Amino acid sequence: MADLPDLLKRVPLFSGLSDRELKRLARDFKQRDYEPGMTPLREEHMSGIGFFVITDGEASVSRNGQELARLGPGAHFGELGLISERVRTATVTAEGRLRTAMLTSWEFKEVVQENPDIAWKLLQHVVGLLADAEERGGAAGAAPAS
């Protein structure tokens, strides 16, 4: 998975990290393979244990039985599962053999706790997403920004 840091750079959550930080994060990813029809994530379940980057193959994303998207090499899914303990909002199904690089939520937590610079950049990214949502009116009823 030598090119994993380059793939991670394309993930919005990690886009603000330096090359050194991306290489550090990539060390904790493990290869996880799925046979056709297997589901790394299942809607409305606590299935899946983290974040996935597709390194080979294709997967479909569905909600309520409706296909929403097809994902191929370089695509990612499950980033909310790194931080949130909520149920999954979609099902991801392997369409043929699927190879992923996977990071568990507990390994991610350890990296963040041991690397305050990474934690700060991730926090800035999340705050940016919240600010963007507020500007679009997605934070109705929220207190004014200070």
N, C-alpha and C positions, 0 to 999 in steps of 0.2 A: 504494500500500500504506500509506495514511495511518493505517489502524486497526491496523497490525501491532503496535505496542507494546502495545495493549490485548489482542490475541490472545496475545502472548508472556507477558503477565502471568498468563494462565491455565495456562501450562506449568509444572508443578511445579519443574523445574530452575531456572527463571527467576523464580519467584514472589517471592523475597526481594529482587529488584532494585528500585531506585527508578525512578520514571518517567523521570528523566534517563538512568539506565543502560540502561533498556529502549529508549529512543529511540536511544541510541548503538549498541546492539547491532543494532537494526532497520535501521540504515543499510547494513549489510553484506549483508543478504538480497537475493537476486535472484529475479525471477519466473521460474518454470520451469513449462511447460505439457506435459501428456502426453495423447496420443490414447488412445481406448478400447483396453484390452488391454496397454498399455505398463506396464512394471514399474520404478518408480524404485528399488526395492530387491528383491534376489533372495536368498532363503534360501541359506545355505551359500556365498555368494559375497562378495567384497569390493565388491559393486556399490553404487552410491550413493556419494556423496561427503560426506554430512553429514546435516543435520537439515532437516526439512520441516514447514511448517504449511500445511494445506489452506485456501485462500482461496475456492475455488469447485469444486463437483463432489463426487464420492464415490469412495472407494477401498475395496477389500477387503484384509484382512490374512489370510494363510494360512500354515500350517506343515504340512509333509508332505502337502500337497494338501487339507488340511481348513481350511475357512474359520473363522477365529477371531473376526473382528469386521468391521464396516463403519464407515468413518470419513467424516465430512462436514466442512463448513466449520468452522474453529476447531480441529479435531483436529490432532494432530501425530504424527510418527513419525521414527525415526532418531536420537534424542538420544544413544544410546550411541555412535553413529558419530562424534560430535563429539570424543570423547576416546579411545575404544578403537579399535585397529586390527584387531579381530577380525572374523570373517565375520559376516554378517547372520543373525539368528535367525528371520526370517520373510520372506515375500514380500509386497510391497504392489503391487496391481494397480489401474490406473485403470479404474473402472466408468463409462464415458462420458468426456467431456472433463474433465480434471482440471487445475486451476490451483493452483500452490503457491508459497509463498515459501520459498526454500532458502538455507541458510547452509552454506558448505563448512567442513570441519574446519580447514583452514589459516587461513581468515579468523577463525574462532572462536578459534583459538590466538593469533592476533595481538591480538585484542580483549582476551583474558584477560591476555596478557603486558604489554600497555600500560595496563591498568586493574587495579591490585592490589585495589581495593575490590570489583570484580566477581569477581575470582579468589577472594577470601576468602569472599564470600557463597556462591559455587558450592561451594567446599570444605566450608563448613558444611552445606550441603544434602546433599552426598554422605555426610558423616559421620553426619548424621541418619538417612539411609536405612540405613546400615550398623548403627547403633544399634537402629533399629526391627527390622531383620532378626534381630539378635542376641537381642532381647527375645522374638521369636516363635520362637526356637530355630533360626533359619536359619543361624546361624554355629557349628554344632556343631564342637567341637574348637578353637575360637578361644580365645586367651588371655583371662583375665579383664580387664574394663575397668579402666583405671587412673585 
